[in-house]
Structures are given as structure tokens and as C-alpha cells.
Amino acid sequence: MKFMKRETLHKKTKIANDILFYIYSHIDVDINMDELAHQFEISKFYMHKIFKEMFGRNIYESIKAIRLQKAATLLVTNKYSTISDIAALCGYSSQTSFIRVFKERFLMTPTQWRHGGYKTYSKNIIEESIKTKQSNATFDHLVPSIVKMPQIEAYYIRHKGYNDQIRQTWQKIQSWTYSNNIENYQHIALFHDNPAITPLDECQYVACIKVDGVDMSQNERLPKFKIFGGTYAKFDITGTDGDFLKFMHWLYSEWLPNSDYETTTKPQYAIYKKNKYLSDDNIFDLSFYLSIKF
């Protein structure tokens, strides 16, 4: 009986994760609930039920929140895109409806946000992290390389919040790695959300592992997905607690707006050379990949 309950939980978790990943991946188009349920071969009622059970809010609320936080980022980073362009990129067919829901969420219009209103909002979010406030790291010296990245297939565990509990998620990945005698792998962190826009406890962090040289086709414990290939700006950085969120803030609030690049709705990711969540000194060494277009 216990085994069956665990299998049921695993199945529900996989379906809910797959639905959320689908939403993030198709945020620029209308997401039809009937078609979504059909794709996952479940009833619409069951789809809504397990999503709410796993993530604490319904699918419609999640789609709206993701669209608005993507739009809030693009308004700051994509200076060559009009408000109408950004609304369309985030799945809004009407600029009027986009402006209305944006104002409801951020208490200012997209134009006010773009012209500096985001700075106060972003500062208040950064204030949530004591470690980030204490960081003395600077990043103005960083010059990225522009790279073409392939699609990456990885196994993963999703974690809600950019917080210290991420360590426990990585420990589960580590346990899975040892249990399956995996020796060649890469640790990858996927970042769906911009922590300069989205409250830290609402951000989705995904701990991923790319496995080399081992057939894991029969694995049922961890779900897998494909990280988008494409053109990325690659930043090589090292640091300790607090430095990484400060880097993310600099990237979205300073580097991108002052560059000639724009970002896309693809999630950003980091490939770890040293994973701070599995080290005793809390030092990280990683390459960060930011999706860009020129």
C-alpha cells in the first residue's frame, strides 16, 4: 500500500511539473485547457486538481503570474521592443488588457515601470535577502562570450523559492546519482524567474542533472525535460552566499538594459563547475547562460 501511494505521488508530481514546464515554454501563445488536458491524457478536472494540490494555486493564476513577471522583465531589458511587442511575447492579444492587468499587479502602468518604476520595486525584493545585502561583489568587469548552445536533456527536481533549502534538493539529486552509480554528469540550475522582479519565495528553481554514458531510460524516480538550445550570453562567475542573486540583479537591471541585446522568454540556466549547495565552503563556480537576441 505504501508503495502504491509513493507511485501515485510520483505520477502526480511528474504531471504537475510537466504542465508547469509547458506553461513556461508556451507563455507567448494562448494555452487552451482542453488541449492541455488532452496532451497529458487526463481529464481537465483531474489536471486542475493535481496542479492545485502540488503548487498551491490554480493553473489560470499561474499562467497570469508567469506572463506578468516575464513582461515586467522584458519591459526593462528589451529597450527596442514596444509595449505591444512585449504584450504579444507574453501571450496577450490585447495591449489594453495587458496594461490593465499589469497595473493591477504592479500598481503602475507598463510605461511607468519601464521609465524607472521597477527600480523601487526591485530594490524592495533584494532587501528580502540579508546575504545579498551583505555581498560586496561587483560585476561591471564581466564580459560575456556569445555562444550557440545545444538542447540539453536533463533529469530534475523543482524547488519553490530561492533560499537555503535548495541544498536539500541537491542532496536528493546527489543521493539519486550515487544510487544509480552515475559517474559522469553535470549539475545545472534552471531559473524560470527573475529574482529582481519576482519575490524570492515565489521563484522557481530547478535542480537538474545531465547524465553521460549511462542508460537511464528505465528511470522512474526523476522526471526529465529538455533545456532549450539557442544563442546565449555566457558569464563565468565565482562567489559565495549572496553574490549570485546580486549578479542576477545586475544582469537584468544593468547589463541587459545597457547592452545592444534583448532577452527572450526562454529560461536562463547555470552549469556548475562547483556546486555551492554540495560544498562545505559555500563557494560556487559556474557558467551562467542568458538567452539573447540581437
BAPA-477956 format. One line per field, with one value per residue (C-alpha): residue number from 1; residue in one letter; chain; y, x, z. Coordinates in pm, 1 decimal. Example, Ala and Ser with C-alpha at 12.3 -4.5 7.8 and 13.67 -1.06 7.14 Angstrom:
2
vonu	1,2
mardo	A,S
zapa	A,A
yy	-450.0,-106.0
xx	1230.0,1367.0
zz	780.0,714.0
//
This chain:
294
vonu	1,2,3,4,5,6,7,8,9,10,11,12,13,14,15,16,17,18,19,20,21,22,23,24,25,26,27,28,29,30,31,32,33,34,35,36,37,38,39,40,41,42,43,44,45,46,47,48,49,50,51,52,53,54,55,56,57,58,59,60,61,62,63,64,65,66,67,68,69,70,71,72,73,74,75,76,77,78,79,80,81,82,83,84,85,86,87,88,89,90,91,92,93,94,95,96,97,98,99,100,101,102,103,104,105,106,107,108,109,110,111,112,113,114,115,116,117,118,119,120,121,122,123,124,125,126,127,128,129,130,131,132,133,134,135,136,137,138,139,140,141,142,143,144,145,146,147,148,149,150,151,152,153,154,155,156,157,158,159,160,161,162,163,164,165,166,167,168,169,170,171,172,173,174,175,176,177,178,179,180,181,182,183,184,185,186,187,188,189,190,191,192,193,194,195,196,197,198,199,200,201,202,203,204,205,206,207,208,209,210,211,212,213,214,215,216,217,218,219,220,221,222,223,224,225,226,227,228,229,230,231,232,233,234,235,236,237,238,239,240,241,242,243,244,245,246,247,248,249,250,251,252,253,254,255,256,257,258,259,260,261,262,263,264,265,266,267,268,269,270,271,272,273,274,275,276,277,278,279,280,281,282,283,284,285,286,287,288,289,290,291,292,293,294
mardo	M,K,F,M,K,R,E,T,L,H,K,K,T,K,I,A,N,D,I,L,F,Y,I,Y,S,H,I,D,V,D,I,N,M,D,E,L,A,H,Q,F,E,I,S,K,F,Y,M,H,K,I,F,K,E,M,F,G,R,N,I,Y,E,S,I,K,A,I,R,L,Q,K,A,A,T,L,L,V,T,N,K,Y,S,T,I,S,D,I,A,A,L,C,G,Y,S,S,Q,T,S,F,I,R,V,F,K,E,R,F,L,M,T,P,T,Q,W,R,H,G,G,Y,K,T,Y,S,K,N,I,I,E,E,S,I,K,T,K,Q,S,N,A,T,F,D,H,L,V,P,S,I,V,K,M,P,Q,I,E,A,Y,Y,I,R,H,K,G,Y,N,D,Q,I,R,Q,T,W,Q,K,I,Q,S,W,T,Y,S,N,N,I,E,N,Y,Q,H,I,A,L,F,H,D,N,P,A,I,T,P,L,D,E,C,Q,Y,V,A,C,I,K,V,D,G,V,D,M,S,Q,N,E,R,L,P,K,F,K,I,F,G,G,T,Y,A,K,F,D,I,T,G,T,D,G,D,F,L,K,F,M,H,W,L,Y,S,E,W,L,P,N,S,D,Y,E,T,T,T,K,P,Q,Y,A,I,Y,K,K,N,K,Y,L,S,D,D,N,I,F,D,L,S,F,Y,L,S,I,K,F
zapa	A,A,A,A,A,A,A,A,A,A,A,A,A,A,A,A,A,A,A,A,A,A,A,A,A,A,A,A,A,A,A,A,A,A,A,A,A,A,A,A,A,A,A,A,A,A,A,A,A,A,A,A,A,A,A,A,A,A,A,A,A,A,A,A,A,A,A,A,A,A,A,A,A,A,A,A,A,A,A,A,A,A,A,A,A,A,A,A,A,A,A,A,A,A,A,A,A,A,A,A,A,A,A,A,A,A,A,A,A,A,A,A,A,A,A,A,A,A,A,A,A,A,A,A,A,A,A,A,A,A,A,A,A,A,A,A,A,A,A,A,A,A,A,A,A,A,A,A,A,A,A,A,A,A,A,A,A,A,A,A,A,A,A,A,A,A,A,A,A,A,A,A,A,A,A,A,A,A,A,A,A,A,A,A,A,A,A,A,A,A,A,A,A,A,A,A,A,A,A,A,A,A,A,A,A,A,A,A,A,A,A,A,A,A,A,A,A,A,A,A,A,A,A,A,A,A,A,A,A,A,A,A,A,A,A,A,A,A,A,A,A,A,A,A,A,A,A,A,A,A,A,A,A,A,A,A,A,A,A,A,A,A,A,A,A,A,A,A,A,A,A,A,A,A,A,A,A,A,A,A,A,A,A,A,A,A,A,A,A,A,A,A,A,A
yy	0.0,233.1,155.0,241.9,573.2,663.4,572.3,782.1,1081.1,1040.7,1030.8,1340.6,1527.6,1442.7,1553.2,1880.1,1952.5,1876.8,2111.2,2392.9,2342.2,2351.2,2681.8,2838.5,2708.5,2834.9,3157.6,3352.2,3174.9,3109.6,2799.6,2601.5,2393.2,2127.0,2079.0,2075.7,1803.9,1604.3,1629.1,1478.3,1222.4,1318.6,1484.7,1862.9,1828.2,1596.7,1824.3,2127.6,1921.5,1785.1,2116.3,2299.9,2017.6,2035.9,2411.3,2569.7,2778.9,2704.3,2690.6,3017.9,3205.9,3054.1,3149.5,3507.1,3538.5,3394.7,3616.6,3930.1,3859.2,3780.2,4102.9,4303.0,4176.1,4235.8,4592.6,4666.3,4457.3,4486.4,4855.2,4809.2,4633.1,4828.9,4764.4,4599.2,4372.2,4265.7,4207.7,3973.5,3792.4,3718.1,3587.0,3897.8,3961.5,4298.5,4576.1,4732.1,4417.5,4379.8,4734.5,4675.9,4350.7,4485.9,4787.0,4561.4,4354.4,4620.6,4930.4,5126.9,5122.1,4942.5,5283.8,5399.9,5069.3,5098.0,5455.9,5375.2,5246.8,4899.7,5025.2,5077.1,4754.8,4560.9,4717.8,4605.6,4245.5,4246.2,4376.2,4039.3,3868.0,3958.2,3770.4,3965.1,4294.7,4189.9,4095.6,4320.0,4153.3,4370.1,4257.0,4555.7,4391.6,4088.2,4048.9,3755.9,3531.4,3474.1,3103.4,2870.2,2606.1,2271.5,2139.3,1962.9,1666.7,1654.8,1495.5,1738.0,1826.4,2151.4,2372.3,2669.1,2967.7,3098.0,3001.0,2780.9,2482.1,2437.2,2244.2,1966.1,1941.6,1899.3,1635.4,1435.3,1467.1,1353.5,1052.5,957.3,988.6,759.5,507.5,471.6,457.6,761.6,892.0,1132.9,1414.5,1790.5,1983.2,2252.0,2505.4,2636.1,2975.0,3037.9,3363.2,3692.6,3747.6,4121.6,4112.3,3807.3,3770.6,3516.3,3275.5,3258.4,3193.6,2851.7,2697.8,2370.7,2146.5,1943.7,1673.2,1585.5,1222.9,1098.2,739.3,567.2,442.5,586.9,514.3,290.6,553.2,632.2,835.1,1168.0,1334.0,1471.3,1756.9,1938.1,2270.8,2493.8,2533.0,2866.0,3177.2,3270.5,3520.3,3313.8,3464.7,3279.7,3373.3,3255.3,3366.4,3282.8,3328.0,3639.5,3703.2,3511.3,3696.1,4020.7,3904.3,3826.8,4171.9,4334.7,4126.0,4220.7,4574.5,4697.9,4477.9,4393.4,4742.9,4893.8,4633.9,4609.4,4273.1,4173.3,3862.1,3609.6,3417.3,3113.0,3030.7,3106.4,2840.1,2781.3,2491.1,2431.4,2364.2,2374.0,2346.4,2555.6,2360.6,2045.3,2203.0,2287.7,2636.6,2763.4,2873.4,2840.3,2832.0,2834.4,2946.5,3136.0,3128.3,3413.8,3373.3,3670.8,3807.8,4097.5
xx	0.0,283.0,447.5,129.0,96.2,453.5,394.4,77.0,261.0,540.4,289.8,108.6,435.7,551.0,225.0,217.1,581.6,523.4,224.5,421.7,712.6,466.9,327.0,672.3,761.1,441.9,382.9,371.3,60.4,-294.3,-295.5,-615.2,-708.5,-892.0,-593.6,-356.1,-553.9,-573.3,-196.7,-136.1,-414.1,-603.9,-937.0,-943.9,-1086.7,-801.7,-544.4,-663.7,-691.4,-336.5,-183.6,-351.9,-253.3,114.2,165.8,-94.4,-263.6,-465.9,-337.6,-501.2,-337.8,-1.0,-27.7,-119.8,164.6,424.1,311.9,327.6,668.9,808.7,659.7,798.3,1147.1,1119.8,998.0,1329.2,1565.9,1423.2,1452.8,1392.0,1058.5,734.9,483.9,264.3,554.5,613.7,244.5,234.7,553.2,386.2,62.9,-157.8,-354.9,-479.5,-246.7,-536.1,-598.9,-223.8,-195.0,-494.1,-366.5,-11.5,-131.9,-335.3,-23.6,248.7,40.4,179.5,146.7,399.9,528.0,582.0,751.8,981.2,1077.6,1217.0,929.1,1083.4,1385.8,1198.2,1005.6,1323.5,1511.1,1240.6,1273.7,1651.9,1606.2,1443.2,1782.1,2017.4,2304.0,2258.0,2259.8,2585.6,2755.3,3041.1,3068.7,3083.3,3024.6,3092.7,3418.0,3239.3,3241.5,3035.3,3113.0,2833.1,2773.2,2541.2,2418.8,2265.0,1945.1,2023.3,1826.6,1831.9,1662.7,1538.4,1373.5,1178.6,1217.1,999.8,1194.4,1548.6,1654.1,1888.5,1652.6,1780.1,2064.3,1822.6,1700.6,2056.5,2120.5,1832.8,1993.2,2322.2,2157.9,1994.3,2333.5,2508.0,2221.5,2242.1,2624.0,2644.4,2999.6,2984.0,2735.0,2682.5,2484.3,2265.2,2038.4,1745.0,1597.9,1245.4,1207.6,1389.1,1458.2,1475.9,1107.3,955.2,954.9,1219.6,974.0,776.1,1069.5,1100.3,1447.4,1506.1,1797.7,1896.6,2147.9,2271.2,2384.5,2656.0,2737.4,2459.6,2127.1,1864.6,1568.3,1410.1,1440.8,1107.8,1223.4,1312.2,1126.9,1324.8,1291.4,1488.7,1658.8,1627.2,1917.9,1989.0,2203.0,2322.1,2547.6,2777.8,2910.0,3175.9,3147.9,3260.8,3138.0,2972.7,2635.7,2456.4,2677.0,2464.3,2136.7,2331.2,2470.0,2119.1,2002.1,2297.8,2238.8,1873.4,1884.4,2217.1,2393.1,2098.4,1941.3,2281.5,2374.0,2255.3,2094.7,1746.0,1648.7,1376.1,1117.3,1347.5,1461.7,1819.3,2046.0,2381.1,2620.2,2813.4,3184.8,3147.8,2805.3,2795.4,2498.0,2710.9,3032.3,3133.8,3264.5,2951.1,3166.3,3021.7,3196.7,2964.1,2886.7,2559.1,2369.4,2132.8,1915.3,1967.5,1880.0,2031.7
zz	0.0,89.3,-245.6,-433.4,-250.5,-341.3,-704.6,-710.4,-563.4,-817.1,-1103.1,-978.0,-928.9,-1280.0,-1439.6,-1241.3,-1326.9,-1693.9,-1700.2,-1536.9,-1777.3,-2068.4,-1941.1,-1911.9,-2259.8,-2427.8,-2240.6,-2569.0,-2700.6,-2587.0,-2365.3,-2418.0,-2113.9,-2315.8,-2545.5,-2249.6,-2071.3,-2394.4,-2440.4,-2096.3,-2147.3,-1833.2,-1764.3,-1730.1,-1377.5,-1269.3,-1432.9,-1235.8,-915.7,-910.3,-1021.9,-733.5,-497.6,-597.0,-639.2,-413.3,-682.2,-990.6,-1346.8,-1451.3,-1161.6,-1250.6,-1618.4,-1527.6,-1274.7,-1514.4,-1802.6,-1590.5,-1439.8,-1787.0,-1918.9,-1625.8,-1706.3,-2080.9,-2027.1,-1854.1,-2067.0,-2419.1,-2496.1,-2869.0,-2816.5,-2787.0,-2510.5,-2772.2,-2876.8,-2517.4,-2452.2,-2753.6,-2645.5,-2313.4,-2459.0,-2456.5,-2774.5,-2648.5,-2532.3,-2340.2,-2133.6,-2076.7,-1939.6,-1710.9,-1554.0,-1532.2,-1335.3,-1105.8,-1031.9,-1005.9,-916.5,-1211.3,-1588.2,-1811.1,-1924.5,-1565.1,-1485.1,-1785.8,-1704.1,-1362.0,-1154.3,-1148.7,-953.2,-625.9,-668.8,-741.6,-450.6,-208.2,-329.3,-296.9,58.5,139.1,116.2,401.0,233.5,-89.0,100.5,265.9,-61.7,-177.4,-517.5,-831.3,-1187.2,-1412.9,-1521.6,-1665.7,-2042.6,-2169.8,-2460.2,-2713.0,-2766.4,-2953.9,-2708.5,-2798.9,-2646.3,-2317.0,-2182.4,-1803.9,-1502.9,-1243.2,-912.9,-889.6,-580.4,-491.5,-362.7,-392.5,-41.0,163.2,137.6,-219.1,-55.0,43.5,-315.9,-440.7,-175.7,-323.5,-666.7,-513.6,-348.6,-681.1,-853.4,-604.4,-602.1,-979.9,-988.0,-1214.4,-1252.5,-1547.0,-1510.2,-1499.0,-1241.8,-1398.3,-1228.5,-1432.3,-1341.0,-1465.5,-1273.8,-1239.5,-865.1,-921.1,-1020.7,-851.0,-468.8,-370.8,-209.9,-536.8,-770.9,-933.7,-906.8,-1090.6,-988.0,-1295.9,-1376.4,-1724.8,-1732.0,-1967.4,-2059.7,-1861.4,-1997.4,-1763.3,-1990.4,-1726.8,-1452.8,-1290.0,-990.0,-1150.3,-1437.9,-1729.3,-1974.1,-2241.4,-2178.5,-2483.1,-2720.4,-2887.4,-2864.6,-2517.5,-2344.7,-2123.2,-1798.5,-1596.3,-1228.7,-886.5,-546.7,-218.8,-45.1,-160.2,-463.3,-710.4,-650.6,-669.6,-1004.9,-1131.2,-1024.4,-1204.1,-1514.9,-1558.9,-1423.3,-1560.1,-1814.4,-2039.7,-2049.6,-2134.2,-2395.1,-2753.4,-2678.7,-2576.6,-2387.4,-2468.9,-2269.2,-2255.4,-1900.1,-1806.2,-1661.7,-1493.5,-1540.2,-1219.5,-1211.3,-833.7,-672.8,-356.8,-223.7,-207.9,-77.3,277.6,198.6,14.1,-281.1,-631.0,-967.2,-1266.5,-1618.2,-1648.5,-1977.2,-2064.5,-2373.9,-2607.1,-2947.5,-3141.9
//
